[in-house]
Amino acid sequence: MYAIARKEFLNMFRSFRSIAVILLFVIVAFSMSSFVKSNPDLLFKF
């Protein structure tokens, strides 16, 4: 199972579109983490 997952993960990097999607997810994750770090009271407001 590890070999199949590794093969699929490496095949995912072969196209530009998939790299762009991965970069988009990384940028969104970092921006969300910095936003939550600067505004921790918004997490417990609900």
C-alpha positions in Angstrom: 0.0 0.0 0.0 2.9 2.4 0.8 4.4 1.7 -2.7 1.1 2.5 -4.4 0.6 5.7 -2.4 4.2 6.8 -3.1 3.7 6.1 -6.9 0.5 8.1 -7.0 2.0 10.9 -5.0 5.0 11.2 -7.4 2.7 11.0 -10.5 0.8 13.9 -9.1 3.8 16.2 -9.3 4.2 15.5 -13.0 1.8 18.1 -14.3 1.9 21.8 -13.8 -1.8 22.0 -12.7 -1.3 19.7 -9.8 1.8 21.6 -8.6 -0.3 24.9 -8.8 -3.0 23.3 -6.7 -0.6 22.1 -4.1 1.0 25.5 -3.9 -2.4 27.1 -3.6 -3.2 24.8 -0.6 0.1 25.6 1.0 -0.4 29.3 0.6 -3.9 29.2 2.0 -2.7 27.0 5.0 0.0 29.5 5.9 -2.2 32.5 5.6 -4.9 30.9 7.7 -2.4 29.9 10.3 -1.0 33.4 10.5 -4.5 34.8 10.7 -5.5 32.5 13.5 -2.3 33.1 15.3 -2.9 36.9 15.3 -6.6 36.5 16.2 -6.9 33.6 18.7 -10.1 34.9 20.3 -12.1 34.3 17.1 -11.7 30.5 17.6 -13.6 30.5 20.9 -16.3 33.0 20.0 -18.9 30.5 18.9 
